[in-house]
Amino acid sequence: MADVGPRWGSSVQANVKLMIEQFSEVLSQAPKLGAVTRNIHYGSDPRQVLDVYQPAELPHGACPVVMFVHGGAFVEGEKDRTSEVYSNVLWYFARHGVLGINVEFRLAPEHRYPAGTLDMAAAVAWARREVGALGGDPERIFLMGHSAGGAHSAHYAYDQRFHPPEGSGLAGLICVSGRVRAEDSAENPNAARVRAYYASPQDMEEGSAVHHVSAQSLPTFVAMAEYENPLIDVHSVDLVSRLTQARRRAPPHLWLREHNHTSIICHFNTAEDALGRQILAFMAAPR
């Protein structure tokens, strides 16, 4: 991480691959306490599936729920990038008494904007119906997205056009290194992949989560790494600023020193858990 971090943006895809490989080795030794049920369908498409991670010991009463949404620059990625990544995120939360749901979604270019947002809506609707029988609290569902998964999660959370009449169904949003502004500038090494999902500048404008922030926006936790894919940190800070202005109070947020765009999510369920502890505190805070 120390070697790759300062040159992260020079070869993003190669560095992502390296981090996935290295963290998979570390995570193979990590605790995995609880039970998992895999490939439950929340929609008719083969990719509209999710895994449920139940804690080994359920706390007294129903437990909170985290729905994790992976990244992949809109055109790739899956809920199990390896046998260890991204299940590590859900094993971490299960170890701390949280019901975890690992969500897969449809990909561009076959499925373009707003397919990802619609998948979030369908997955949250599934969770609202089903988590009670699994020990979870349907009133305490937190949607957590990373990278492109952060784009889809935040857009669903903030854009009320995609909510059912009763509301988003969420208690809060956790946005980790999320692409909360869609843009295809020369600074963005994933510009072509952004265009594969957003068919037009209008789609980019309408599909950018930052453009839907309001005083009514959900409680949000924002995290970013020191070494991000170019502009991800800029847009994350923009999200924090807009939430601060709209809600008249700064949201909880964390700039994770020495981490990069991939390690910020791959390090869950290792011995380092400063980010995990802050997320757990955010979930436990009064609403």
PECORTA-V202742 format. One record per backbone hydrogen bond with DSSP energy under -1.0 kcal/mol. CO is the residue of the C=O (numbers start at 1). NH is the residue of the N-H. E is the energy in kcal/mol with one decimal. If there is no record, write none. Layout:
# PECORTA-V202742
CO:NH:E
CO:NH:E
This chain:
# PECORTA-V202742
1:5:-2.7
4:7:-1.3
5:8:-2.0
7:10:-1.3
8:11:-1.2
11:15:-2.3
12:16:-2.6
13:17:-2.2
14:18:-2.0
15:19:-2.4
16:20:-2.5
17:21:-2.3
18:22:-2.7
19:23:-2.9
20:24:-1.9
21:25:-1.3
22:26:-1.6
23:27:-3.2
24:28:-1.1
26:29:-1.6
27:30:-1.8
35:54:-3.2
37:52:-2.7
40:50:-1.8
45:48:-1.8
47:49:-2.0
48:42:-2.1
48:43:-1.2
49:104:-2.4
50:40:-3.1
51:102:-2.6
52:37:-2.4
53:100:-2.7
54:35:-2.1
63:137:-2.5
64:99:-2.5
65:142:-2.8
66:101:-2.7
67:144:-3.4
68:103:-2.9
69:146:-2.2
72:75:-1.1
72:76:-1.4
74:108:-2.6
84:88:-1.6
85:82:-3.2
86:89:-1.4
87:91:-2.7
88:92:-2.0
89:93:-1.8
90:94:-2.7
91:95:-2.2
93:98:-2.3
94:97:-1.7
99:66:-2.5
100:53:-3.4
101:68:-3.2
102:51:-2.0
107:111:-2.0
112:115:-2.5
114:118:-2.5
115:119:-2.2
116:120:-1.9
117:121:-2.2
118:122:-2.2
119:123:-2.6
120:124:-2.7
121:125:-2.1
122:126:-2.1
123:127:-2.4
124:128:-2.7
125:129:-1.7
126:130:-2.3
127:131:-2.5
131:134:-1.2
131:136:-2.8
132:135:-1.1
135:63:-2.5
137:140:-2.0
140:65:-2.6
141:171:-3.3
142:67:-2.9
143:174:-2.9
144:69:-2.6
145:176:-2.7
146:149:-2.0
147:151:-1.6
147:179:-1.8
148:152:-2.3
149:153:-2.4
150:154:-2.6
151:155:-2.2
152:156:-2.2
153:157:-2.6
154:158:-2.2
155:159:-2.5
158:160:-1.1
159:162:-1.9
160:163:-1.4
164:167:-2.2
172:143:-2.0
173:221:-2.4
174:145:-2.0
175:223:-2.6
176:147:-1.3
178:180:-1.8
180:210:-1.9
185:188:-1.4
188:191:-1.6
190:194:-2.2
191:195:-2.3
192:196:-1.2
194:198:-2.9
197:113:-2.7
200:204:-2.0
201:205:-2.2
202:206:-3.0
203:207:-2.7
208:211:-1.5
209:212:-2.2
214:217:-1.7
219:173:-2.4
221:175:-3.0
222:254:-2.1
223:177:-3.2
224:256:-3.0
227:261:-1.4
229:232:-2.3
231:235:-2.6
232:236:-2.1
233:237:-2.4
234:238:-1.8
235:239:-2.2
236:240:-2.2
237:241:-2.6
238:242:-2.7
239:243:-2.5
240:244:-2.3
241:245:-2.4
242:246:-2.6
243:247:-2.9
244:248:-1.2
252:222:-2.0
254:224:-2.3
256:226:-1.8
256:259:-1.3
259:227:-2.5
260:264:-1.9
262:265:-1.4
262:266:-2.3
263:267:-1.9
265:268:-1.1
267:270:-1.6
273:277:-2.8
274:278:-1.7
275:279:-2.3
276:280:-2.5
277:281:-2.1
278:282:-2.2
279:283:-2.4
280:284:-1.7
281:285:-1.0
